[in-house]
């Protein structure tokens, strides 16, 4: 099966409230069909020359690849980080029923 026009977008949030706010906004606007808030993770990363550590709440959005820029713009307006991590992974394969649902729920917004 070939690549699909759908992606999962992973966004690390500083807390559950931020993740829920972004999830509600992206699903509410029709930019994502579904949002999964995951269990907190421990992140270790470089920021402005220093090694930082933080507990973050990962948020995964299921959407069309074509909506990536709109999602990124909305996330940046709601996210408190100066440079939030907004990363899309193209779905190489997807069940037909799931693809139909994603297509229906994320029509051209």
N, C-alpha and C positions, 0 to 999 in steps of 0.2 A: 504494500500500500504506500502511495506517495505522500509527500508533505501536504499538510492541510493549511487552510487560511486562518487557523486558530492558534492561539498562544496561551500559555499560563504566564502571568506577570507576578513576579515575586517582589514584595516590598517589605523591608524591615521597618517596624514602627517602634517608637520608644516605650509604648505601653498599649494595653488593650483598648483603652478609650480612643486613642488615635486610630488604631486599626479598625475599630468599629465605625468611626466617623468616615473614614475613607471608603470602607466597604459599603456603607449605606449610600454614600454619594455616588460611587461608580455604578452600583447596581441600580440605584434610583434613576440615574440619568440614562440608563440603557447602554452604558459603555462596557459593562460586564454582566454576564448572565448569572454568575455565582461568585461569592467571596468566601474563602476558607481562612479562618483565624486559627493559627496553630499555637501549640504550647510555647511558652517562652523559651528562648535559646540564649546561650551565652556567646556574644560576639567579641572577637579580638581583631582589631583592625588598625591600620596606620591612618592617622589624620593629622595633617599639618606637621609632619615630621616626628610625631610621637606615637607610641603604641598605646591604644586605648582599649578599654574593656567596658562592655555594657550588656545588660539584659535587654533583649528586644523581643517583640512579638511579630513573627512572620505573618504576612498576609499574602494569599495567593488568589489572583483574580483569573477567572476563565472568560476569555473573550476572543474577538476577531483580531487578527494581526493589524488590520487597517485601523483599529481604534487605539493603537499604542500611543500615538502622540497626544490624542485627546485625554487618555488616561493619565499620561505623564504630566500634562499641564494641570489637570484637576488635582492630582496627588500633590504636586509642588505647592499648590495654593492652600492645601489643608495640612501639610506635613510640617512639623516644627524644625526638622533638620535643615541646615544650610544646603546640603547636598544629599538628599535621600537616595538610597539605592532603589532603582526601578529597573528591573531586569526581566526581559521576556525570553521565554523558551518556546521555540516553535514546536508544535505537536507533530510528530512524524506520522502518527496514526491515531485514529479516533473511531470509536464505535459509531455506526451510521445514525442510530437514534440519538446519541449524545450530540453529534454534529448538527443534526436537524434542530435539536433544542437550542444549542448555542446560536445557530443562525437565526432562529426565530426570535430569541430573547435579546439579541444584539443587532437587530436590523439597523440599517444606516441611520445612526443618531445624528 
